[in-house]
Amino acid sequence: MQSDRPFHPERRSLVGLPTCIALVVANMIGTGVFTSLGFQLRDLYSPFIILIVWILGGIFALCGALCYAELAATIPRSGGEYHFLGKIYHPALGFMAGMVSLVAGFAAPTALAAIAFGKYLQDVFPGIPLRETSLILVTVVTATHLVSTRLSGAFQTIITVTKIALIAVFLIAGFCLMRQHEPISFHPPPRTWQIFFSPAFAVSLMFAMFSYSGWNAATYIIEEVRSPEKNVGRALLIGTLFVTFLYVLLNATFLLAAPATALENQLDVGRIASEYIFGKFGGVSVSGLICLGIIASVSAMTWAGPRVGAAMGEDHWNLQWLATRSSTGVPWVASLFQFLIVILLLSTASFEVVLIYAQFALVACSLLTSLGVIVLRKTQPHLPRPFKCWLYPIPPLLFCAISVFTLIYSALHKPWESLAGTGTLLVFVAVYFIMKKLHKK
């Protein structure tokens, strides 16, 4: 039920490497880097350890990017995990990953980001309605991406470059204007290795890993990328390395700008640090910067998500309506389907619970995909590989090890959410076989 169809020529040569990088960067930089530090300081009191956490999070994301880059070059097709798992293992696992991506991978995070946009915009314009603002954002971004892939790429690039430029201005101005309020040391603390194996370190690392999520964004639009066997992998690696560098700099700036006691256990560390550097106006400005970052993230998910639905529609007879495309190549039905799910989630207060348990399913799909690099090299060693994973097999093994650790930790500390996530995966596998049986009849 999963086809081996070739590329569609009309979808190619639309997206170049810069736009691909912009998609990856925008999908990664959301609110996480501006909110995680306060909770990390609550459990880890060492700036050195905290920066190590962010560096390790970047290494984890880079390992995943290397794995996905090889798969994107070896078995290129839009759809991300849906396509990779279906080709490497079995179409049932691909269907499972595709369904998880449709709801948990894109729609729920888009709704959550839209709500966050409304909250941060209220800091800039007090009194504006939260839910209505979120709905307007999602509607405008969806309408933009419905026009054409070329417009999607231009919009994504402009909004992402603007966001990065403003972050750069914040970093430069911050280092020039900040006044250190208390002594701070980036030297290793006593018994550093004991801290690395503590539960507090594990929790802090999970915060960082969540902030890095989105490094695989370019694999969802492979068929719309110019020279995808080269540019998709490059975009994943360049985007991930750039965001890692940016995240470490941002957290170092926050730590230097404000006292640890002012940041500890606070959600809006970006605003607090900015107020110490620039005064009250600085806090408002950072809220505006975060809003711009959220627009870029919502745009990236609105662009990439429907490509999963379209790929599934091309392979499954009862989902073929999702594959309908406009004259400009946009999967407009899948885009509207994702938009409706987002609107539905915005109208209920329960979607955050759905997102929490769905993280278990998303990590499981990424684990299977990265392991697929090893599996595919064993089962089909003669496939052309325009890009090969650097330092193989270290990146897939390291990514899988950390993913397994994350799943075990989640199962121990969030057993009901983990059980629900596992159940969701099994249900989608069962649905695939039911659909296949009905199709034969």
Secondary structure, DSSP 4 states (H G I P E B T S, - for coil): --------GGGSSSB-HHHHHHHHHHHH-SSHHHHSHHHHHHH---HHHHHHHHHHHHHHHHHHHHHHHHHHHHS--TTTHHHHHHHHT-HHHHHHHHHHIIIIIIIHHHHHHHHHHHHHHHHHSTT--HHHHHHHHHHHHHHHHHH-HHHHHHHHHHHHHHHHHHHHHHHHHHHHH----S----SPPTTHHHHHTSHHHHHHHHHHHHHHTTTTGGGGGGGGBSSHHHHHHHHHHHHHHHHHHHHHHHHHHHHHHS-HHHHTT-S-HHHHHHHHHH-HHHHHHHHHHHHHHHHHHHHHHHHHHHHHHHHHHHH-GGGGGGG---TTS--HHHHHHHHHHHHHHHT-S-HHHHHHHHHHHHHHHHHHHHHHHHHHHHH-TTS--SS--TTTTHHHHHHHHHHHHHHHHHHHH-HHHHHHHHHHHHHHHHHHHHHHHHHH-
